[in-house]
Every structure is written in structure tokens, then in C-alpha cells.
Amino acid sequence: MELTHQQVFERYLYAGAITRDPDAIAAMFTEDGVFEAPLVADGHPLRHLAGRDAIRAGTAAYHTRPAPPGTIDIERTAYVLHDTADPDVFIAEIDVVLAQVDGTRTTMSLVQIFRLRDGRIAVLRDYFAEA
């Protein structure tokens, strides 16, 4: 059964942002899959990961770091998926709204570009910048 772009994205979101499960994240990639975060500093655990083992190790290292401050405000957080001319490529625009203890909200915006192969992620470029 071929997954839709929506299903791939939601499964990736659940594995990464919700459960923070490196094994589940790595399982979504092809064996030779690549994860890149071009906007983060050199030495960041997600900067460039090639292969499932590297993706598992890099995301595990990243998830040992503290999560961004605040609680995700599900009602205000939003995303839009964009299909492209290539049926194996789609783009996700994401605005994560974080509710702070003092009642203020901050928004972390990011863009992810997914390239699929045989129903798995072959390349994921995650354009986010940490504070």
C-alpha cells in the first residue's frame, strides 16, 4: 500500500516531534537515506546524516538535548503540504506555536523537503534554525 504525502508527513511528525523515537524515525528512511539540516551549525547532531544507522544515532543524540522551551499549542500549530511536479517530492511548511509558562507564545517556523523512494524517505532536508 502506497502512503500519501499526508500519511508520510504525519507518521514522520509522530515519530519525531511527538514520540521522539529514533528507531521509528530511522525506519521511515531508505537504507541509504539522508537527513540534512542545512541551517544548523557544523557539529550539530542533525547537520548531515547518511544511512539509517547514522539517522538513528543522530536523532537519538538530538533528542537527548532539551526540547524547545514551552508546550506545543496544538490548536495554533499548523502546517501546509505542497506537492511538486515530481510525485516523489513534497514540501512541508510548519509553524509550531509554543505556549510559555508566563502565557506568551512563540512560533518556530520551518520548511522540510521530502524526497521519497518506494514509500520511504530517501532524502529529507529540514530547514530550521535553533535559537
Protein Blocks (a to p, Z undefined) as FASTA:
>chain_A
ZZdfklmmmmmmmmmmmnopaklmmmmpcfkbccddfkbcehiaklpagdjklmmmmmmm
mmmpccdedjddfklgccdddddfblkbccdddddddddfkopacddddddddddeehia
fbdcdddddZZ
